[in-house]
Every structure is written in C-alpha cells, then in structure tokens.
Amino acid sequence: MPRARRMSLWTTLAGAALLGAAPLGASAQDERAVDSYQLSDERVALGGYDPVAYYPEGGNAPRRGDASNSVEHNGVTYLFASSGNAERFQADPDRYEPLYGGWCAWAMARDDRVVPDPEAYSINGNRLFVFYDRSKRNDWLAHIDRDVANANGHWMSFSGGEDEARRLDGLTRGIGKYDLGKKDLAIAGYDPVAYFPEGGAKATKGSKKQTLTFRGATYRFASKENLERFRSNPSRYEPAYGGWCAYAMSQEDYTEINPKTFLIQDGRLLLFYNGLFGNTYKSWNEEGPRKLEPLADAYWQSETGEQVRR
C-alpha cells in the first residue's frame, strides 16, 4: 500500500492541531469530528465529493460537490452537487455521512487510517463506506461481518467513543458466496420485484436509472414503483441462495442461472439453470420441491450462515 496515502494516529492528530482549536461554543462531538475525521485542510469531507450523490435519490454515482452548495455539520464541511442534495443532507445527515469518519473502511478494520479514493465505495445497510481502492472494497465485502465488527471497535477507540454500530442496524453480511456480476450486479440486471405478482409476474430487465444497492448487492428495477417495493421489504424480493440455481444448491453445487427461468415458491424467488445442458427447473419439479428445498436451504446456510428467509 503506498505510504503517501497512509496516516498514523499521530499524523492525524498533529495535522488537526495545526488547524487550530474548535470554534468557540463547539460541542465535544464537533471537536471529535475535527480531530478524527478524514478531512482536507479546509475541513472538507470526502475529498469534496457529494455524500448524497452516492444514493439513488442523489444521483446514484460519485460526484464532486461545489462550494456554492456546502453544509457544515458537527464541525465538518460537506460539499454537494446540487442544492437539492444539500437539503437532503440537512434533513437527515446521519443517513448520508460516510462511516468511520470517511477513512477507508478496510483499513479501519485493521486498526489503521488510510485516505480513500471517493470513487471506491459501497452502499451497504443503506450506509456509505469508502475505500482505498476497489480491491480493498472487494475484500471487505467478502468478509463484511468480520470487518465491520473490527472496524466499529477500532473507530470507537480512535474517535473517542462515537458508535457506528447504531447506524448499521445489523444490515451487514458477507457476499463472497453470492452470484454477482460486475459492480456486484445481481440477477444479471433483472428486476427482482418483477418476478412477483405485484411487479408483473414475469422476468423483466431492470434499468440503470432505477438502481438500488442493498447489503452489498446491486439491483436494477423496471420501474420506480418496483424499486420502492423492494426498498420497503427487500427480504421478500431478494432471490434465494444468493441468486444461484436452486436445483444445483440442493445438490451442494453452484451453477449459473438463466434469469428467465424462475419459480415463486413459499414466497421466495427461486432461479434455475436453463441452457445447453438442460433445464434444472424441470428437474426441480420432477424430483419434488418438498424434497429438494430443505436440502438447498441446509447447504446454503452451512455455506453462508444465513438464516432461511420465508
């Protein structure tokens, strides 16, 4: 890891001291923000990137903010790409502030402070994490339960007790076993809600303009209505077995799926392989879902530790 982008605790505190004392009347939270957050010399967070722009309602992609749209919160200045995003932040800053003071989450899990690349990020548990680079992001996502627990403890020690665990609501998980494509795209970009009756009851491609990241996996939707349905109840719509073929999972194996071959069973979305070597949807029905489903459930749980969703 390049040394130029590493910062020790002593370097961070010394740099903060050079900025001067906290403004008159600043709270303990203000002082902690200035001392422990990853900031520029002007106390600007995220390298000047707009924290709301990472979210669907803010643009769904990293964007630099502008000094004409700035908000100071707890002694930290945030820049925004639009006045609308600045207003969204002011209405709910706890939602949009990056975790761990804007330091690389992967490094924080290892009790280190590393300046991130604001374009290497993940929205997970509806929270913004930033990373030194994409490889660190991918490693963190593959071990997220372990790394979040470590990062929370190290951040609390470093920041003087600021608890990030309360902001995560237990929505973390490892996605190393999930069937995800580039940029962690689930179901090859198909709309998970469209498979259900309320979403149209047929396999439908999602749109890049209607995208939502939930617990590390990115989903696309054919309509804003379907995106909102997913947002309100994601556990209902996420595919079973991390998006892998349900029949293969019952055979203790991982097989890619054909997004057009599916079954809604017991309120869950099951996906199947359908290609040159056959159609596992037919095998699932011929051998019996009541026999195969418990086998698939047990194997997936043993692999990931996830509880079966109904």
C-alpha positions in Angstrom: 0.0 0.0 0.0 1.6 3.3 -1.0 3.0 5.1 2.1 1.9 8.5 0.8 -1.7 7.7 1.5 -1.3 6.2 4.9 -1.8 8.3 8.0 -0.9 7.2 11.6 -2.9 8.3 14.6 -0.1 10.7 15.5 -0.1 12.3 12.0 -3.8 12.7 12.1 -3.9 14.4 15.5 -0.9 16.5 14.7 -2.5 17.7 11.5 -5.7 18.5 13.3 -3.8 20.5 15.9 -2.3 22.7 13.2 -5.8 23.6 12.1 -6.4 25.3 15.4 -8.8 24.8 18.2 -12.5 24.1 17.7 -14.7 27.2 17.2 -16.0 28.9 20.4 -19.0 27.0 21.6 -18.2 23.8 19.7 -19.5 20.7 21.3 -17.5 17.6 22.2 -18.9 16.0 19.0 -17.6 18.9 17.0 -14.1 18.5 18.5 -14.2 14.8 17.8 -15.2 15.3 14.2 -12.3 17.7 13.6 -9.7 15.5 15.3 -10.7 12.1 14.0 -12.4 12.5 10.6 -10.5 12.3 7.4 -10.6 15.9 6.2 -8.8 18.3 3.9 -7.1 21.4 5.3 -10.4 23.3 4.9 -12.2 20.6 7.0 -14.0 19.3 3.9 -15.1 15.7 4.0 -14.9 13.0 1.2 -12.3 15.0 -0.8 -15.1 17.3 -1.7 -17.4 14.6 -3.1 -21.1 14.9 -2.5 -22.2 12.3 0.1 -25.8 12.2 -1.1 -24.8 11.6 -4.7 -23.9 8.0 -3.9 -27.5 7.2 -3.2 -30.3 6.7 -5.7 -32.2 9.8 -4.7 -29.0 11.9 -5.1 -27.8 10.7 -8.5 -26.6 7.1 -7.7 -23.0 7.8 -8.7 -20.0 9.6 -7.1 -19.9 13.3 -8.0 -17.8 16.2 -6.8 -19.6 18.8 -4.8 -19.4 22.6 -5.2 -18.5 25.2 -2.7 -21.7 27.1 -3.5 -23.6 24.1 -2.1 -22.0 23.5 1.3 -23.3 22.4 4.7 -21.3 22.3 8.0 -22.3 19.5 10.3 -20.6 18.8 13.6 -17.6 20.8 12.6 -17.2 19.1 9.2 -18.0 20.7 5.9 -19.7 18.8 3.1 -20.0 19.9 -0.5 -22.9 19.0 -2.7 -23.5 18.8 -6.5 -26.9 20.4 -6.1 -29.0 22.5 -3.7 -31.4 19.5 -3.6 -28.7 17.2 -2.3 -27.7 19.8 0.3 -31.3 19.9 1.5 -31.5 16.1 1.7 -28.4 16.0 3.8 -29.6 18.7 6.1 -32.9 16.8 6.6 -31.1 13.6 7.6 -27.3 13.9 8.0 -27.0 10.7 9.9 -28.1 8.8 6.8 -25.6 10.3 4.4 -22.4 10.8 6.4 -19.8 8.2 5.5 -18.9 5.6 8.1 -15.7 5.8 10.1 -15.2 9.5 9.5 -14.6 9.0 5.9 -11.5 6.8 6.3 -11.0 3.6 4.3 -13.3 1.0 5.9 -11.0 -1.9 5.0 -8.1 -0.1 6.8 -10.2 0.8 9.8 -11.0 -2.9 10.3 -7.2 -3.4 10.6 -6.8 -0.5 13.1 -5.3 1.8 10.5 -6.2 5.1 8.9 -5.9 5.3 5.1 -7.1 8.1 2.9 -9.7 6.6 0.5 -10.5 7.1 -3.2 -14.0 8.6 -3.0 -14.9 6.6 -6.2 -14.2 3.3 -4.5 -17.2 2.8 -2.3 -20.1 0.6 -1.3 -23.6 1.4 -0.1 -24.3 -1.3 2.4 -27.0 -1.4 5.0 -28.1 2.0 3.4 -24.8 3.4 4.7 -21.8 4.8 2.7 -18.4 3.2 3.1 -15.4 4.4 1.2 -12.1 2.5 0.4 -8.5 3.0 -0.7 -9.3 1.2 -3.9 -11.7 -1.4 -5.5 -9.6 -4.4 -4.4 -9.8 -3.4 -0.8 -13.5 -2.8 -1.2 -14.0 -6.3 -2.7 -12.0 -7.9 0.1 -14.1 -6.0 2.7 -17.3 -7.1 1.1 -16.2 -10.7 1.1 -15.6 -10.6 4.8 -18.0 -7.9 5.8 -19.3 -9.3 9.1 -15.8 -9.7 10.5 -14.5 -6.5 9.1 -17.4 -4.3 10.2 -17.2 -5.7 13.8 -13.4 -4.9 13.8 -13.8 -1.5 12.2 -16.6 -0.5 14.7 -14.3 -1.3 17.6 -11.3 0.4 16.2 -13.3 3.5 15.2 -14.8 3.8 18.7 -11.4 3.7 20.2 -9.9 6.2 17.8 -12.8 8.7 17.7 -13.4 8.7 21.5 -16.5 6.6 21.6 -18.5 7.5 18.5 -20.6 4.4 17.9 -21.1 3.5 14.2 -22.8 0.2 15.1 -26.0 2.1 15.9 -26.1 3.3 12.3 -25.8 -0.1 10.7 -28.9 -1.7 12.1 -27.5 -5.2 11.7 -27.8 -5.0 7.9 -24.4 -6.4 7.1 -23.5 -9.7 5.6 -20.8 -11.4 3.5 -21.5 -11.5 -0.2 -18.5 -13.6 -1.2 -20.8 -16.6 -1.9 -23.3 -14.5 -3.9 -23.7 -14.8 -7.7 -22.9 -11.2 -8.6 -21.5 -9.7 -11.8 -19.5 -6.6 -12.5 -20.1 -3.9 -9.9 -21.9 -6.5 -7.7 -24.9 -6.6 -10.1 -27.4 -9.3 -9.0 -29.6 -11.4 -11.3 -27.7 -10.2 -14.4 -29.6 -6.9 -14.1 -33.1 -8.3 -14.0 -35.7 -6.7 -11.7 -36.2 -8.9 -8.6 -39.7 -7.5 -7.9 -40.9 -8.1 -11.5 -41.0 -11.9 -10.8 -43.7 -11.4 -8.2 -47.4 -10.8 -9.0 -47.3 -7.2 -7.8 -44.4 -6.5 -10.0 -45.8 -8.0 -13.2 -45.1 -11.8 -12.7 -42.6 -12.1 -15.5 -38.8 -11.9 -15.9 -38.0 -8.3 -16.8 -34.8 -6.4 -17.4 -34.1 -3.6 -14.9 -32.9 -0.1 -15.8 -29.6 1.6 -14.9 -31.7 4.6 -14.0 -33.6 2.5 -11.3 -30.8 1.0 -9.2 -30.6 0.2 -5.5 -27.7 -1.4 -3.5 -28.8 -3.5 -0.6 -26.3 -5.1 1.8 -23.6 -5.2 -0.9 -25.7 -6.4 -3.9 -26.9 -4.1 -6.6 -30.3 -4.5 -8.1 -32.0 -2.9 -11.1 -35.7 -2.3 -11.5 -38.0 -1.8 -14.4 -39.9 0.9 -12.7 -39.7 3.3 -9.8 -42.7 1.5 -8.2 -40.8 -1.7 -8.2 -37.7 -0.1 -6.7 -39.9 1.4 -3.9 -41.5 -2.0 -3.3 -38.0 -3.6 -2.9 -36.8 -0.7 -0.7 -39.8 -1.2 1.7 -39.3 -5.0 2.0 -36.0 -6.3 0.5 -36.0 -9.6 2.2 -39.2 -10.5 0.3 -37.7 -9.9 -3.1 -34.1 -10.9 -2.9 -33.6 -14.3 -4.7 -32.9 -17.3 -2.6 -29.4 -18.9 -2.4 -27.6 -15.7 -3.4 -29.1 -15.9 -6.9 -27.6 -19.3 -7.7 -29.6 -22.2 -9.3 -31.9 -23.6 -6.7 -31.6 -27.2 -8.0 -27.8 -27.1 -8.0 -27.9 -25.8 -4.5 -29.9 -28.9 -3.4 -27.0 -31.0 -5.0 -24.5 -29.0 -3.0 -23.2 -27.2 -6.0 -23.1 -23.7 -7.5 -24.5 -23.2 -11.0 -25.2 -20.0 -13.0 -28.9 -19.3 -13.7 -31.0 -18.2 -16.7 -32.8 -15.1 -15.3 -35.9 -16.1 -17.4 -36.3 -19.4 -15.7 -37.8 -19.0 -12.2 -40.3 -20.1 -9.7 -42.0 -18.3 -6.8 -42.2 -20.9 -4.1 -43.1 -20.4 -0.4 -43.0 -16.6 -1.1 -39.4 -16.8 -2.3 -37.8 -16.2 -5.7 -36.0 -19.4 -7.0 -33.9 -19.2 -10.1 -32.7 -22.1 -12.3 -30.1 -23.1 -15.0 -31.6 -23.4 -18.4 -29.2 -23.9 -21.3 -27.2 -26.3 -23.4 -27.1 -29.0 -20.7 -30.7 -29.0 -19.8 -33.3 -27.2 -17.7 -33.0 -27.6 -13.9 -36.5 -26.1 -13.4 -37.9 -29.4 -14.8 -35.6 -31.5 -12.6 -36.7 -29.5 -9.5 -40.4 -30.2 -10.2 -39.8 -33.8 -11.3 -37.8 -34.7 -8.2 -40.1 -32.8 -5.9 -39.7 -29.3 -4.4 -40.6 -30.6 -0.9 -37.7 -32.9 -1.0 -35.2 -30.6 -2.6 -35.9 -27.3 -0.9 -34.8 -28.4 2.6 -31.6 -29.7 1.0 -30.9 -26.5 -0.7 -31.7 -24.5 2.4 -29.4 -26.6 4.6 -26.5 -26.3 2.2 -26.8 -22.6 1.7 -27.0 -22.0 5.4 -23.9 -24.2 6.0 -22.0 -22.2 3.4 -23.0 -18.7 4.4 -24.5 -18.8 7.9 -27.6 -17.1 6.6 -31.0 -17.9 8.0 -33.6 -19.2 5.7 -36.0 -16.5 4.5 -39.7 -17.2 4.1 
